[in-house]
Amino acid sequence: MSFSSLRRVAFAYSSLPSCRLLSGIRFATTVSNLSASEKRADDGRVKDLDTTKLVSSPRLVEHGVDSSEQTLVPSKTESYLLSLLTDGVTPTLHDLERLKPPEHSDPRSREYALEYSTLLDNICRSFSNDQLRLFTQQYGLQLGSKRRKISYAEAIVEKAWQWPSLRELKRAQRDRTEVVSQTLALTPSELFILLGQDGSDLFQLSRKYNIHVSVKPNPLAVYLEGSRESVRVAKTYIDSVRKDIVEDTLDTPLKHPVSQEVLQRISRLSGAFVENAANQKVRAGL
């Protein structure tokens, strides 16, 4: 009940003589209680609106600008790119190359890996997929239209800006440090050519590529062990030797096979692997 309503009720009661004194007491009590209640309500509202005790909610930050429209402190380049985004201006190659550092650290260092990753992150955050695809086309890089943003950024950094590929650097580091082994099956003639005079060529192969080399008799094979890169290069050399071997079959005037002792002597003197073939013929590989 409002204060004005209470006054009307009090006036009505006051017209009765018997109730005048009682009404006056009740009216004074009601008005006092109402005033106290309103004061408490006002105090509560004042406390609720006390801005010094309010706790600000966390601000959502997106693209360097928070939800309260207060800009975080960006670099000059980021500020410029943000202005392009805000104005709806299409960025150019010049805008892209504002992100390019003047130099980079030694590719073998940890600092280079950090610089490379930071550069890719800056490019991906500053431009859209379509914009990066357009940049690669302007650089003369043909990568197709269904690539991820990171693929376009890597192509720009590595092929257009000539930064060493971080993925290739990591692969090369792994190849230099990771130890692997490989077994290559060989024919007798292939093994003879690889062994060389009294096995000296095989020893030189081991020293040249810094790998462990051994021969397995059954089945006939050569075993390689060393760093991934060294084993790979040694295998490439062995494959080239095998590819260049030429074999031929020759007639002999003998009516019986040539003895193994004679075949070994011929092989050592000629440098070609010689073995018996069918019909009293010999096969030579060189």
C-alpha positions in Angstrom: 0.0 0.0 0.0 1.3 3.4 -1.0 1.8 6.3 1.4 -1.1 8.3 -0.1 -3.5 5.4 0.4 -2.6 5.1 4.0 -3.4 8.8 4.5 -6.9 8.3 3.0 -7.5 5.3 5.3 -6.3 7.2 8.3 -8.7 10.1 7.5 -11.6 7.7 7.3 -10.9 6.2 10.6 -10.4 9.6 12.2 -14.1 10.5 11.5 -15.1 8.0 14.3 -14.6 9.4 17.7 -14.0 6.1 19.4 -11.3 5.2 17.1 -9.5 8.5 16.7 -6.9 7.9 19.3 -6.2 4.3 18.3 -6.1 5.3 14.6 -3.5 8.0 15.3 -1.3 5.5 17.1 -1.6 2.9 14.3 -1.1 5.6 11.6 2.1 6.8 13.2 3.4 3.3 13.6 2.6 2.4 10.0 4.2 5.5 8.6 7.4 4.9 10.7 7.6 1.3 9.5 7.0 2.3 5.9 9.7 5.0 6.0 12.2 2.6 7.5 11.4 0.0 4.8 11.8 2.5 2.0 15.1 3.6 3.5 16.4 0.1 3.6 15.3 -0.5 0.0 17.0 2.6 -1.1 20.2 1.7 0.7 20.1 -1.7 -1.0 19.7 -0.2 -4.4 22.6 2.2 -3.7 24.8 -0.7 -2.7 23.8 -2.7 -5.8 24.8 0.2 -8.0 28.1 0.9 -6.3 30.4 0.7 -9.4 33.5 0.6 -7.2 32.6 -2.9 -6.2 31.6 -4.3 -9.5 33.8 -7.0 -11.0 34.4 -6.6 -14.8 33.8 -9.8 -16.8 36.7 -11.1 -19.0 36.9 -9.5 -22.4 36.8 -11.5 -25.5 39.8 -10.8 -27.7 39.6 -11.6 -31.4 42.0 -10.4 -34.2 43.8 -8.1 -31.8 40.6 -6.2 -30.7 38.7 -6.9 -27.5 34.9 -6.9 -27.2 35.0 -3.6 -25.3 36.4 -2.0 -28.4 39.7 -1.3 -26.7 42.5 -2.3 -29.1 45.4 -4.3 -27.8 48.9 -3.0 -28.5 49.7 -4.5 -32.0 52.8 -4.1 -34.1 52.8 -1.5 -36.9 52.4 -4.2 -39.5 49.5 -5.8 -37.7 47.8 -2.4 -37.2 48.2 -1.8 -40.9 46.7 -5.1 -41.9 43.9 -4.7 -39.5 43.1 -1.4 -41.1 42.9 -3.1 -44.5 40.5 -5.7 -43.0 38.4 -2.9 -41.5 38.3 -0.8 -44.7 37.6 -3.8 -46.9 40.7 -3.1 -49.0 42.2 -6.0 -51.0 45.8 -6.6 -49.8 48.7 -6.7 -52.3 52.0 -8.5 -52.5 53.6 -5.5 -50.9 51.3 -5.9 -47.9 52.3 -9.5 -47.6 56.0 -8.8 -47.8 55.7 -6.4 -44.9 55.7 -9.6 -42.8 58.9 -10.8 -44.3 61.9 -10.5 -41.9 65.0 -8.9 -43.4 67.0 -12.1 -42.5 66.8 -15.4 -40.6 69.1 -17.4 -38.3 71.3 -20.3 -39.2 68.9 -23.1 -40.5 70.6 -25.6 -38.3 69.9 -23.6 -35.2 66.9 -23.8 -32.9 66.3 -20.1 -33.4 65.5 -20.7 -37.1 62.8 -23.2 -36.3 61.1 -20.6 -34.0 61.5 -17.9 -36.6 60.1 -20.1 -39.4 57.0 -21.2 -37.3 56.3 -17.6 -36.1 56.5 -16.3 -39.7 54.0 -19.0 -40.9 51.7 -18.2 -38.0 51.7 -14.5 -38.8 51.0 -15.0 -42.5 48.1 -17.4 -41.7 46.5 -15.0 -39.2 46.8 -12.0 -41.4 45.4 -13.3 -44.7 42.6 -15.6 -45.9 43.0 -18.8 -47.8 41.8 -17.1 -51.1 44.2 -14.2 -50.6 47.2 -16.5 -50.0 46.3 -18.6 -53.1 46.2 -15.4 -55.2 49.6 -14.4 -53.8 51.1 -17.8 -54.8 49.8 -17.3 -58.4 51.3 -13.8 -58.5 54.6 -15.3 -57.5 54.3 -17.8 -60.3 53.7 -20.8 -58.0 51.1 -23.3 -59.3 49.7 -25.2 -56.3 46.0 -25.8 -57.2 42.9 -24.4 -55.6 42.2 -26.9 -52.9 45.1 -26.4 -50.6 45.1 -25.6 -46.9 46.1 -22.1 -45.8 49.3 -23.5 -44.3 50.3 -25.1 -47.6 50.1 -21.7 -49.4 52.1 -20.0 -46.6 54.8 -22.7 -46.7 55.1 -22.3 -50.5 55.5 -18.5 -50.2 58.1 -18.7 -47.5 60.2 -21.6 -49.0 59.8 -21.1 -52.8 59.2 -17.3 -53.2 61.2 -16.1 -50.2 63.9 -18.9 -50.4 63.8 -19.9 -46.7 65.0 -23.5 -46.2 62.2 -26.0 -45.6 61.8 -26.7 -41.9 60.3 -30.1 -42.8 63.3 -31.1 -44.9 65.8 -29.8 -42.3 64.1 -32.0 -39.7 64.2 -35.0 -42.1 67.9 -34.5 -42.8 68.6 -34.2 -39.1 66.8 -37.5 -38.5 68.6 -39.2 -41.4 72.0 -38.1 -39.9 71.2 -39.3 -36.4 68.8 -42.3 -36.7 70.6 -45.7 -37.1 69.0 -48.2 -39.5 69.9 -51.4 -41.2 69.1 -53.0 -44.5 69.8 -56.3 -46.2 70.2 -56.5 -50.0 69.9 -59.9 -51.8 72.7 -60.4 -54.3 73.7 -62.9 -57.1 77.2 -64.4 -57.0 78.4 -62.2 -59.8 77.1 -59.0 -58.1 78.8 -60.0 -54.8 82.1 -60.7 -56.6 82.0 -57.3 -58.3 81.2 -55.5 -55.0 83.9 -57.4 -53.1 86.7 -56.5 -55.6 90.2 -57.8 -55.3 90.3 -59.9 -52.1 87.3 -57.9 -50.6 89.1 -54.6 -50.7 86.3 -52.8 -52.5 83.8 -53.8 -49.8 86.1 -52.4 -47.2 86.4 -49.1 -49.1 82.6 -49.0 -49.3 82.3 -49.3 -45.6 84.9 -46.5 -45.0 83.5 -44.2 -47.7 79.9 -44.2 -46.4 80.8 -44.7 -42.7 78.6 -47.8 -42.4 79.0 -51.4 -41.2 79.0 -53.9 -44.1 78.9 -57.7 -43.9 78.1 -60.6 -46.2 75.4 -63.1 -45.4 75.9 -66.5 -47.1 72.4 -68.0 -46.9 70.7 -66.5 -48.7 73.5 -64.6 -50.3 73.1 -60.9 -49.4 75.0 -57.9 -48.1 74.0 -56.3 -44.8 74.3 -52.5 -44.3 74.0 -50.7 -41.0 74.5 -47.0 -40.2 72.8 -43.7 -40.2 69.7 -43.5 -42.4 71.3 -41.1 -44.8 74.5 -43.2 -45.1 72.6 -46.4 -45.7 70.5 -44.7 -48.3 73.5 -43.4 -50.2 75.4 -46.7 -50.0 72.3 -48.6 -51.3 72.1 -46.1 -54.2 75.8 -46.9 -55.1 75.2 -50.7 -54.9 72.1 -50.5 -57.1 74.1 -48.5 -59.7 76.9 -51.2 -59.7 74.4 -54.0 -60.1 72.7 -52.2 -62.9 76.0 -51.8 -64.8 77.0 -55.5 -64.6 77.0 -57.3 -68.0 76.8 -61.1 -68.2 77.7 -63.3 -71.2 77.8 -67.0 -71.8 80.9 -68.5 -73.6 81.6 -71.8 -75.2 84.7 -73.9 -74.1 86.5 -76.6 -75.9 86.2 -78.8 -72.8 83.9 -81.8 -72.6 83.5 -81.4 -68.8 82.9 -78.5 -66.4 85.8 -76.3 -65.4 87.0 -77.0 -61.8 86.2 -74.4 -59.1 89.9 -73.8 -58.5 90.4 -72.8 -62.1 87.3 -70.7 -62.2 88.4 -68.7 -59.1 91.9 -68.2 -60.6 90.3 -66.9 -63.9 88.0 -64.6 -61.9 90.8 -63.1 -59.9 93.0 -62.5 -62.9 90.3 -61.1 -65.2 88.3 -59.2 -62.6 85.1 -60.8 -63.9 83.0 -63.4 -62.1 83.2 -66.7 -64.0 81.1 -69.8 -63.3 80.0 -73.0 -65.1 76.9 -73.0 -67.2 75.0 -75.7 -68.9 76.4 -77.7 -71.8 80.1 -77.2 -70.9 79.8 -73.5 -71.2 80.9 -70.7 -68.8 79.1 -67.6 -67.8 81.1 -64.4 -67.1 79.8 -61.3 -65.3 81.6 -58.0 -65.3 
